[in-house]
Amino acid sequence: MNHQKRPERLSSEPLTPEQPTSGQLTLDGFQIDPPEPDESELEPPKPGEEAEAQEAEPKPIPPTTDQWAALFKVAKEIRQLEPWNELWSSDLIKIELPEHEEPFFCSTMGMNKECYGVVVYPGYQAFVSMQRLQDADSDIEELTMGCEQICLICNFGDREEVTPVDREAYNSLGLKFRGRNEWVYFRSMLPGRAPWYLDTVEADILIRVLKHYSRAFSFMIKNHLEVDFDNEEILTRFYSPNDKIWLNEVKAFPEGFAYRRLSISLTDELFVQSMLRKKKNNQYLEFDMGFLPVPFRDKRGERPYFSRVIALADRRTGLPIQAELVKDGEETINEILNIFANYIDQSGRPTRIYIRNDIAESYIGDLCRKLDIKLIEGEGVPVIDVFYEGLYDRYF
């Protein structure tokens, strides 16, 4: 992993759209139909709306008062330690809880004086997604990978960042905060979902991990433990069943973990045969999948989601072909197949398709192999990048 000191851009508060837009958008020749941005300040449903919200999806159980008390207590310990004065966000502390098969990786925000807190990545897939975010080589890829994160966050922010839900937790414990970077709030992040409030299971995990994070950092400082973070070392705290004590050791940085991604296989042979009958058209296309990091939701009370952006363009002419905003999941797969089926049916099979990274390959790799289309990764998608820039300028 590259340990260069990168700016910390991870946002931990629930996002709200700054430029709500409805109706069809035309951007650099692409036409898209965005869903309605969520304008409800991301608050829980009002009493009269609870039944409708519960029909949409099971309502998570919020943390108990005891859990809130434990969360704010450990947050206070961390605030007093000020670990961001010693650690960059890439200087990780690994916590191994005996009851969990995979470890938790803790990243410290604040060295760059932008935002302060601790981000907990549960397991190796969350760890790899964090690596990909840190290694992103463009703003567009960084935005996309930022929407793929799996983590729990303890944040020290400002008054304007907290919501009525946060204040309800403060009031239940009689807590008051004043000053910049002093207001404590907690968030959960999942792939394709907006940052949201903790549920009781997440709160329990965050309490235990942050306690051990605090102890590991304190041990490192008090014992002048040298950890060469820049040369693939990591501070690890784990329980020794033989000694029956918790230990803190410097270990090698974990390597060799691949990012497991959904791999789409095309099983409809009739569809494949019908597409193979279409002649090659000697065209070079670009295809990409990103996110629009603006929160949407179908019903009040649901956890907001980020729309998946699917775009297809002509690389040689610089002209757009099609772009869609869809809810990530099965809709994404169906829309991709529709886009390619429509294009091939009308224009024939392209000779090449350029993609940004392996995320796109996992969705259309099998399709391209079966239709004898050459897939090229690593040479950029400049036409689609122009579209993204216009889309982001529209919303931000």
N, C-alpha and C positions, 0 to 999 in steps of 0.2 A: 504493500500500500504506500502511496505517496504521502509523506507527512508534511508537505509544505503548509505554511500557516495561511489558510484561506479565510476570507471574510466570513463571518457567521451570519447567515441570512435566514435561518430557520425561524419561521413565525409560529408562535405558540398560542396566540389568541384566536378565538373564533373569528373568521373573516367575514366581512360584510362588503357587498359590492359598492364601489364608489360611484359607478355610473350605471344604474339599472337600465336595462335596455330590453325592449320587446319588439316583436316583429322581425322580418327578414333583414339580415345584414348583407351588404355587398362589400367585400374587402379584397382589393387587388384582383378583382375578377371572380373570386369565389363567392357563392351565395350560400348562407347558412341560416337556419331557423333556430335561434337560441331559445331554451326554455326560460321561463320567468325567473329572474334572480330572486332569492329569498330576501324579503325586506322586513322581516319581523324581528330584527335584532337578535335572532337565534335564541329566543327565550322558549322555555317549556310551554306547552299548550295551556290556555286558560281553562278553568273548570268546565265550561260548557263545551269545550272542544276535545276533552280527554277521550271520549268514546271513539271519535273518529280517528284520533291518533293511535289508539290501541289497536284498531282494526288494521292499520297500516303495517305495523311490525311490533313484536313484543317490547314492552317498555322496560328499559334497563332499570335495575334497582340502584338508587343513588347510595353513596357512602353513608354509614351511620354517623351519629354524633361522635362516638368514640373514635371512629376512623378519621374523621375530620380533625379531631384533637391531636391524634398521633401524627397526621400529615403536617399540620402546622408546627408541631413541636420539633420534628426532625428538620423541617424547613428552616426554623429559627437557628438550629445548630449549624446548618450549612451556611446560612447567611453570616453567622459570626466567624466561621472559618475562612470565608472569602477565598474559596479554592481557585477562582478565576484569576487570582493574582499569581498563581503558580502553574496552572495548567491551561494549555490551548485546547480547542475543541477536539483535536486529533489525538490528544494525550489521554488514552482511555484507561479506565479502571474496570476490571472484570470481577463480577460477583458471582460465585457459584453457590447457589442454594441447594442443599441436599435433596429437597423434595422436587426439584426440577431437573429434567434431563439435560437441558441446555443452559448455558450461562447467560448473564445479563451484562451488557456493555454500557458503561456510563460515560457520557461526554459532557464536558463542562463548558458552558457558554459564559462569555464576559471579558476575556482577555482583550478583545477588540473594542471594548467599551460601548457595544451596540445594544446587546440584550444579555441578561444575566439569568443563569439557572443551570439545571442539570437535566439532561435528556437520557432516558433509560431505554435501551434497545433490547427487547426480549428475544434471545435466541440468535442463531447464526444467519437466518434469512433477513432478520431486521438489521443485523450487523453488516451484511453484504449490501443491503439497500442504502445504509448510511455511507459505506465506502463509495458507492457509485455516486451519491450526492456530492461528497467531498471531491471526487475526481472528475466531476462534470466539467467539460471544456468549453461550454458556452452557456449564456444566460438562459436560452431556450431549454437546453437539456437539464440545466439546474432546476428550472421551474417544474419540468416534467418529473424528475426524480424526487423533488420535494413533495410532490403529490403521491408518491409511492411509499412514503415512509411508514414504518411501524414502530411506534415509540410512545412512552409516557413522559410527561414533562412537568417539572417543578420550576415555575418561572417567577422571577422577581422583577416586577414591572412597575408601571405608573398607574395612577388612579383612573385615567381614561381608558385603560386596557381591560379593566374588570367589568363584569356584567352583573345584573341583578341576581343571577344564580350564585355568583361568587360572594356577593354581599350577604345573601341569605346564610351562607356558611359562616361568614364573619359574625353575623348577628347571633347565630346559635351558640357561639362560644364567647361572645362579648369581645371580639377582637377589633382593634383599630390600627390602621396603618397611616403613616404620613411620610411624604417625601418621595423623591424619585428613586426608582428601582427598589422600593420597599414593599410594594403591594404583592402579596403571594397569591398565586393561583395555579391550578393544575389542569392539564389537558391530556387528552388521548388522541393519537393520530393513527389512522388506518389507511391502506392504499385506496385512493380514489374517494376518500371521505374528508370533509372539512374537519379541522381540529374541534374537539368536542369535550364535554365534561366527563369526568371519571364515573365509572360505575363501581359497585362495591367490590367486585373481583379485582379490578384494576387498582383500586385504592389499597387493597390488602397487599398486592405485589409491590406497589410503589413504596409503601411504608417500610417493608422489610428490606428492599434493595437500597433505599436511601439511607437507612440506618447503617448498613454495612459499608456503603460508600463513604459516609462520614467517618466511620472508624478506620477504614483503609487509608483515607487521606490524612487523618490525624496521625496514624502510625508512621506514614511516610515522612511527614514533617518533623515529628518529635524525634524520630530515630535517624534523621538525615539519610533516609534510604534513597539511593541514587537509581533512578529508572531512566534508561536511555531510550526515551520514546521515539526519537528520530531514527534510531537504528533497530526498529522492530522489536522493542520490548514493551511489556504491558504489566501494570501492577494488578495482581490477582489476590483476591481474598476468598478463602475456602475453609470448609470445616474438615478437620482431621478426625475421623472416627477412632483411630488408634489412640491419639493423644487426647481426644475429647475436648479439643479447643479449636478456636478459629485462628487461622494463620494468614499472614500477609507475605507474599513472595513476588519477586520479579520473575516473569516467565517470558518465553518467546511469543511474539505476536502471532495469533492464529492465521493460518493460510490454507489455501486449497478448498475453500468453500465456494461452490458455484451458486449463482442466483437461480433458484428454481422458478421457472416461469411456465405458465400454461402453454402447452404445445398443441397447436390445432392441426388435426389430420383430416384431410378431405376424403370422406368415405363414399360419397355419392358418385358412383362410376358413370351413371348416365349423364350427370352434369359434366364430368371430366371429358367424356367422349364428345359431348356436344360442343364444348369449348375447344377441343383439339381439332375439330373440323374447321374452325375459323383460321384463316391464313395469318401468317406473321405479317406485321405492318411496318417493321423496321423502325419503330418508335422507341425512344428512351423516356421512361417515366420516373417520377419520384413519388414515393409513398412514405407516410409517416403517421405516427400515433402519439399525440401529446395529451395534455390536460389544459382546460381553461380553469385556472385557480380562483374561480368565483363560486361561492356556495349556492346551490340550488336544492330544493326538495319538493317532492310531489305533494306532500301533505304536512300540515303544521304538526309539530311534535316529533317528526322523524329526524334522524341525524342527517344533516345536509351532505350532499355529495358534490364532487367536481365532475363536470361533464368531460367525457373523453372526446378528443378532437381527432377525426379521421380525415386525411387529406390526400388527394391524388392530383399530380400536375405533370405537364409536359416539360421535360428537362431542356430540350433543344429550343423550343419556341418561348419558354418562360410563361406559357399560358396555363391557367388553372383548368382542371377537369371537373373535380367535385370535392366538396368538403361537407362533413356532417358533424353535428354535436349529438352524442348519445350518452346514455347512462352506462357506465362501465359494467361489463358482465356479458351476459348472453346477447344483449342488444349489440354490443361491439362486434361480436363474431358474425352475426347475421348481417349487419350493415356493411362490413368489409366484403363479404361474399356478394352482396347486392351491388356494391360499387364496381367490383371487378367483372361481375357477370354483365352488367349494363355496358361497361366500356368495351369488353371483348365482343359482345354481341353486335355492337354498333361499329367498332373500329378495327376489330381483329386483335390477335395476341401481340403484345409488345415484345420487342427483342430483349430489352433490359429494363429492370426496375431498380432504382437506387434507393437505399434506405439509410436511416441514421445509425441504427444500432440493432442489437440482437432482440430487442423487444419487438420490433416490427417483424424480424425474421421468424420469431416464434408463431406469429399469426399467419404469415403468408408464405413461409418457406416451403411447406408441403405443397401448397397450391402451385407455386412457381416450378417446383421440381416436376410435378405431374403434367404441367402445361408447357414444359420445355422453355421456360422463361429464365434468363440469367439474372440472378439476384446479386447486387453489388453493395457491400457495406463499407463504410469508412471514407467515402469520397464526398460526403455532405449531401444536403438537399436544399440548395440555395433558393430555389423558387418557392418552396414551402416555407422556408425561413422568413421570406418577405411577407407571406401571408400571416404567419404567427406574429410578427412585429406589428402589423396593422391590427390584428385581433386584440393583442395585449394593450396597445395604445387606446383602443376603443373602450376598454374596461378600466384601465388604470390611469 
